[in-house]
Amino acid sequence: MQASATATPVIQPGLQTWKLYVYAVLILVVAELIGSVAFKMGPGKVVLLPMVWALIMGAVIGSVQSKMGPLALTRPLQFRAAAILQPALLLFVAKLGLMVGSSLPKIIGAGWALVFQEFGHFVGTIVIGLPLALLLGIKREAIGATFSVGREPSLAIIGERYGMNSPEGRGVLAEYITGTLFGAVFIAIFAGFITSLNIFHPVALAMGAGVGSGSMMAAAAGAIAAQQTPEMAKDVATFAAASNLITTTIGTYFTLFISLPLAVWGYRVLEPIIGRTTSSSSTAADDKLHEQTHTEVADLNLAGRVGAWVFAGVLTIIANWIAYKVAPLESVGCIVIMIGAVLVGDLLCNLTGRKIPAVCWVTLAAMFLTSPACPWADAIVAITGKINFLAVITPMLTFAGLSIAKDIPAFRKLGWRIVLVSFAANAGTFIGATLIAEFFH
């Protein structure tokens, strides 16, 4: 697409992508050196992990580009960062799949109540969050913000389906940021209040606490356990952990095949009825500007995707080295296996005409490698255990931060409304899962 005569000349990002890589390395190193910072807030505790610092630093660099001269992270380069983020997220999905495969026996033994309560986790966000978002004037961002609690697998699903440059992508990223900063505090207060009403069995409440985020699960379970006997408190911790494991694993498929289609359908039906246009509403002009710039920055081909996987792998090794003191050479084997699973998943996705998303194929390929069905599972588990789960997330959020400045005007428009919607979605997932777990318990 040609830029108009009055538009700012577009610098082709292909010639300057090296800037992204340099910034990514610097941001990652600084974020990991800062490490985790925890502080109390009311009855809960907020933990700011390196991923948060990476997100913030990337956003700052993109926001002050006009003052950085030749070092500026231009708008096209921010779109290129989002294009790199989409395939890089599959590396995280592969790590998740490797963790799931070895846990399959535990998941199978968890019982039907834990499986069925997943419907509550992912439908509850939509039932409460989506109508509120529409009433507040949020448009297509509402789909990304309310189809789940917006954790890492959700970023990957929306990124593949719509692209992170879409309104849906902005919605899920806004939900992710809100949940990361405030989710644990909110869910601790909310879960503690619901527990105090003595309506639900503590085990049902524990299942509801497994929302798919470790920090949020721990906060909710702690608030519930604090009101129980010592023996019941142990059961609360056990069932909350099992529920969180299932939400993080099976939940990926629930969000992809159930809650996302339900959110899309709900938006299509409800928006003409209760949707409003307010100062927070995205406009056709906003979407057109994003589409025009995205067209000027082509999506990555296979070579570009492989490059994204390799570079994300290198960043993961660096993060694992700084944060968890694992020598880089010890982590290489894990990265090779992860990239192999991603490559197989990507090829299968294309061979099947992309009818089944790459997220599913990558998860299945990785799960097989560590499942009891694989004869080399024990050796692969030993190799892939060298890299900590959190070390994979920080590189992804580094690229998210480098891409986020282009969306800051849209986030400003969403403002407090997206925070309120995020809280509603979190409350919905907790209540929905607890209700179903109560029924089956």
Buried (B, 14 or more C-beta within 10 A) or exposed (E): EEEEEEEEEBBEBEEBBEBBBEBBBEBBBBBBEBEBEEEEEEEBBBBBBBBBBBBBBBBEBBBEBEEEEEEBBBBBBBBBBBBBBBBBBBBBBBBBBBBBBBBBEBBEEBBEBBBBBBBBBBBBBBBBBBBBBBBBBBBBBBBBBBBBBBBBBBBBBBBBBBBBBBBBBBBBBBBBBBBBBBBBBBBBBBBBEBBEEEEBBBBBBBBBBBBBBBBBBBBBBBBBBEBBEEEBBEBBBEBBBBBBBBBBBBBBBBBBEBBBEBBBEBBEEBBEEEBEEEEBBBEEEBBEBBBBBBEBBBEBEEEBBBBBBBBBBBBBBBBBBBBBEBEEEBBBBBBEBBBBBBBBBBBBBEEEEEEBBBBBBBBBBBBBBBBEEBEEBEEBBEBBEBBBBBBBBBBBBBBBBBBBBBBEEBBEBBEEBBBBBBBBBBBBBBBBBBBBBBEBB
